[in-house]
Amino acid sequence: MTATPTPTPRVPTTRSADAGPAALPGVFGAIPAAMVADPEEEHPVTAAVPRRPGRWYWRDVIAGLDPVADAAEIHRITAAYEFPWDYQRSLELALYRTFCVPSVSAVLAEAGEFRDRPQQRYDDTALLMAELVEHGVDTPRGREALRVINRQHARYEITNDDMLYVLSTFIYEPLEWIDSVGWRRLHPHERLAAFHFYRAVGQRMNISDIPEDIGEFRRWRDDYEAREFCYDPHNEAIGTYTLELMCAWYPAWTRPAVRKVVLSLVDDEMIRAFGFRSPSPTLRRLGSAALRARSAAVRWMPVRRVALGTEGTENRTYPGYPVGYRPADLGACPIQPRGTRAGGCPVAHGR
């Protein structure tokens, strides 16, 4: 076991106006200095990595941090250093899972965004969440990302329980995925940090009645799914748009196989709520075996030394992100409408 230095966490910061360039040129206007993050100042724990760290280096760093006080930094290490691919795939499934609730899929169907601009909606969600993970909730970029998220949700009538359920999927879906097919099991601090990180996100989204205990929240989620999961035509429509989007990322001749692989990762409750044809048990076993084989190979790879955060988030709507962009430029109804400083929301409001 490689010896691990005990890091001293510092309060996340961003580059001040007199410590760097006044602004950067942006696609939709200049990027203020406050929106230009300095990774070394913002994340001192990950700023200096030993030359030859052992494979368990980041796990040992996490073990030395506090899962409540350092929740944001622990979650960032888990999502951007240890399991970036797993987190991206599991969050895709988490988002997909929310479409099994008729009241959620009805709002999405009414908005029409997943029908008309599914790639942009996917990229907006991925990038805004990556902003929060990369920069935290109380930095300039994090606060602006939350304003964008709250602006999108405020246009529609969404119940507190539905918001709370969506929040829960971002906690538990990745935890269950990694413990099932990840290259190592999660440290207890990683599980608690994910809970406390997203609880802080939910509080800043004005979601009420968020359970204070990770087990209590999981029980609430299970009860909600048992109560709300059922087939609805809106579920099927939004689920189909998203499934076709995932298939479109690959060459046309591979798409039938991609569709089967995606559905092999979807559990029976989701299949029924979408009204899809259930995959065969053999296909499910093959999908799980492929994920485990990948993780077995990852286990022997070197320690990741550079975070795969916003800069590593694949997207097709915003080429080159994050250079030249800020959170206010994202979303169907950006805080600063694209290409102009004036004007209203670029899409029609919902209910």
GUNUGU-472848 format. One record per residue (C-alpha): residue in one letter; x, y, z. Coordinates in steps of 0.5 Angstrom, whole numbers, plus 500, padded with zeros to 3 digits. Each point is the difference from the previous one (the first is absolute). Layout:
REM GUNUGU-472848
aXYZ ...
END
This chain:
REM GUNUGU-472848
m500500500 t503507498 a501505505 t495505500 p501508502 t494503504 p498505496 t497507503 p494502497 r499507498 v494504499 p498500492 t502506497 t500503493 r505505497 s499507502 a500505495 d507503502 a503493500 g499498493 p497503493 a494505501 a496495495 l500495495 p497501493 g494496500 v495497495 f494504502 g504506503 a506501505 i501495505 p501504507 a506498504 a496498506 m498494495 v507498498 a502495506 d507498502 p500493501 e506500505 e496505504 e493497500 h503493501 p506500504 v499492502 t501498493 a505506498 a506496501 v500492499 p507496502 r504498494 r498493500 p494499504 g497493502 r494497497 w496502506 y503507501 w493504499 r496495505 d506501505 v499507499 i492500501 a501496506 g504506503 l494505499 d494501503 p494498497 v495505502 a505506500 d504498494 a494497496 a501504494 e507498499 i499493502 h495500495 r504503494 i506495501 t495494500 a496503494 a506503496 y506496502 e498493502 f494499496 p499505495 w497495495 d496496505 y497507502 q498502493 r497494498 s496499507 l497507500 e498499493 l496494503 a498505506 l497505495 y496494496 r497497506 t497507502 f496499493 c496494503 v496505505 p494502496 s500507503 v507501498 s500498493 a493504499 v504506502 l506498495 a495499495 e496506500 a507504500 g501496493 e508501501 f501493500 r496499494 d503506496 r507501503 p502493504 q508501499 q500507503 r495498506 y505495501 d506504500 d497506504 t499495506 a506496499 l504507500 l496503506 m501494504 a508500498 e500507502 l498499507 v504494501 e506504497 h499506504 g496499506 v493503501 d503506504 t505503495 p498505494 r499495495 g497495504 r495506503 e498502492 a499492498 l495500506 r497506497 v499497493 i497494503 n495503505 r498505494 q499493495 h496497506 a496506502 r496501493 y496493502 e496498505 i504494503 t498497507 n505500506 d500493500 d502499493 m506505501 l502496506 y499493496 v505503494 l505502505 s500493503 t501497494 f507504499 i502497507 y498493500 e501498492 p507501500 l502497507 e496494498 w503500493 i507500503 d499495505 s497495495 v505501494 g506505502 w507498501 r500501507 r494501506 l499507502 h503502507 p495502505 h502507499 e498500493 r493498501 l499505506 a503505496 a496499494 f494501504 h502506504 f502503493 y494499497 r496502506 a503507500 v498500492 g493499502 q500505506 r502505495 m495498495 n495502505 i498492501 s497499507 d499494504 i507497498 p501494505 e506501504 d503493500 i502496494 g496494502 e494504501 f500503493 r501494497 r494497503 w496506498 r503499493 d498493500 d493501503 y499506494 e502495495 a495495502 r494505501 e502504493 f503495495 c495498495 y499500492 d498507497 p500502493 h504506502 n505495503 e501496494 a501506495 i505503504 g504494501 t499498493 y503507498 t506499505 l501493498 e501502493 l504506502 m505495503 c500496494 a501506495 w507501504 y503493496 p500498493 a494498496 w501493499 t502499508 r493504502 p496493501 a505497504 v501507504 r493500502 k500493503 v506501504 v497506503 l493497501 s504494504 l503505505 v492502501 d497496506 d493497499 e496506504 m503505495 i498495494 r493500502 a499507502 f503502493 g496494496 f506497497 r501493498 s504497506 p507497498 s502493500 p504498507 t506498495 l501507498 r499502507 r506496502 l504502494 g499507502 s502499507 a506496498 a503505495 l499505505 r504496505 a505498495 r502508499 s500501507 a505494501 a505504495 v499507503 r502497507 w507499497 m500507496 p505505503 v497505505 r496506497 r504506501 v496505496 a492501502 l495498494 g495506502 t497505496 e506500495 g499492499 t493500500 e498498493 n495505496 r497501493 t497507501 y505504503 p507498496 g506502505 y496501506 p502502505 v505505496 g496506499 y493498503 r497502507 p494496504 a496506498 d501498492 l497493501 g493498500 a493501496 c499507504 p507502501 i501506505 q503504495 p497498493 r504498495 g503505495 t497506504 r499504506 a493501500 g494496498 g496495503 c500492501 p502497494 v494495501 a493500502 h498499507 g497494503 r494500504 
END
